[in-house]
Amino acid sequence: MRKDIRKLRPAQYAEAGIKYFWRVENEQDEMIVYTFELLPEDSCYTPSGVFRKQLRLERPFPIDIELPEITW
């Protein structure tokens, strides 16, 4: 089920024209943020980063935050 959502949601977001999305995962009790950016020429996403402990991005807006410990 989860793998199906990982394929379905990005396709839905791309169709809606959403330029960026983040996927937050719990991997071995560590928060991991995967970031993606829409490629307009292909209408599909390309990975733009994998972040552990610190999330630093310029797009879609400047952000620099420490990722908290997992509480779930």
ZATIFI-723312 format. One record per residue (C-alpha): x, y, z. Coordinates in pm, whole numbers, padded with zeros to 5 digits, always signed. Layout:
// residues N
XYZ/...
// end
This chain:
// residues 72
+00000+00000+00000/+00267+00252+00100/+00465+00199-00222/+00149+00259-00425/+00098+00594-00251/+00461+00691-00319/+00388+00651-00691/+00031+00784-00695/+00079+01106-00495/+00370+01246-00698/+00177+01183-01019/-00125+01365-00873/+00092+01654-00752/+00262+01685-01093/-00075+01687-01269/-00187+01966-01035/+00130+02165-01115/+00276+02153-00764/+00639+02252-00817/+00791+02112-00497/+00709+01846-00243/+00876+01688+00057/+00839+01336+00190/+00918+01288+00559/+01013+00939+00671/+01112+00763+00992/+01418+00555+00908/+01566+00364+01201/+01425+00622+01444/+01575+00915+01253/+01376+01179+01067/+01470+01192+00699/+01329+01456+00459/+01335+01377+00088/+01275+01679-00137/+01156+01680-00498/+01123+01941-00772/+00892+01927-01073/+01061+01920-01414/+00832+02126-01636/+00955+01971-01959/+00869+01618-01842/+00588+01687-01592/+00762+01457-01346/+00970+01502-01032/+01342+01482-00979/+01496+01432-00636/+01651+01755-00508/+01786+01644-00170/+01796+01407+00125/+01827+01568+00466/+01916+01424+00805/+01953+01632+01120/+01944+01966+00929/+01713+02085+00651/+01868+02360+00436/+01697+02471+00117/+01665+02781-00101/+01361+02667-00300/+01068+02702-00274/+01177+02938+00006/+01490+02976+00216/+01480+02748+00518/+01743+02625+00761/+01607+02418+01050/+01730+02142+01273/+01525+01826+01237/+01389+01706+01570/+01425+01364+01721/+01161+01111+01626/+00866+01105+01863/+00636+00868+01675/
// end
